[in-house]
């Protein structure tokens, strides 16, 4: 897999980068750089979930709240999802789980306010989120890696005032 770069300059998580977890010589290295204006906190995160699971589910939307019904989703409010397969504006993409109503229903927040009748079809890739052991809640440049075979990685700015975070990823698969 080719090296990749993630650049963030606002609070929130980057898109998930899928990883070839079946390689014989699995490994991921990363270097996190911050510019001279940096005043924020970030973490590197991974998931053992399949970012291309595309499980069949339904959804509805009222204003910016998207309510998703997926049987036995197993998610918590610290997790994220990838929604796809709809034709609705503001519904497809990477979202943080905002609330969990029960074992089959959760909500995310869209940047688009609209009404979509409940029952519309959507594909969901649920992503259980885990923070890196050492590059977690950082305010300065750092580097690290993964030897465990995770399925996806991302950067997440949890508090932000100013600056740019650049993460250079190197994948050994």
Secondary structure as GFF3:
##gff-version 3
##sequence-region A 1 173
A	DSSP	beta_strand	4	8	.	.	.	ID=ss1
A	DSSP	beta_strand	12	13	.	.	.	ID=ss2
A	DSSP	beta_strand	17	18	.	.	.	ID=ss3
A	DSSP	beta_strand	27	34	.	.	.	ID=ss4
A	DSSP	beta_strand	39	47	.	.	.	ID=ss5
A	DSSP	beta_strand	55	62	.	.	.	ID=ss6
A	DSSP	beta_strand	65	69	.	.	.	ID=ss7
A	DSSP	beta_strand	80	84	.	.	.	ID=ss8
A	DSSP	beta_strand	93	102	.	.	.	ID=ss9
A	DSSP	beta_strand	105	109	.	.	.	ID=ss10
A	DSSP	beta_strand	116	127	.	.	.	ID=ss11
A	DSSP	beta_strand	130	131	.	.	.	ID=ss12
A	DSSP	beta_strand	142	146	.	.	.	ID=ss13
A	DSSP	beta_strand	152	162	.	.	.	ID=ss14
A	DSSP	beta_strand	165	172	.	.	.	ID=ss15
###
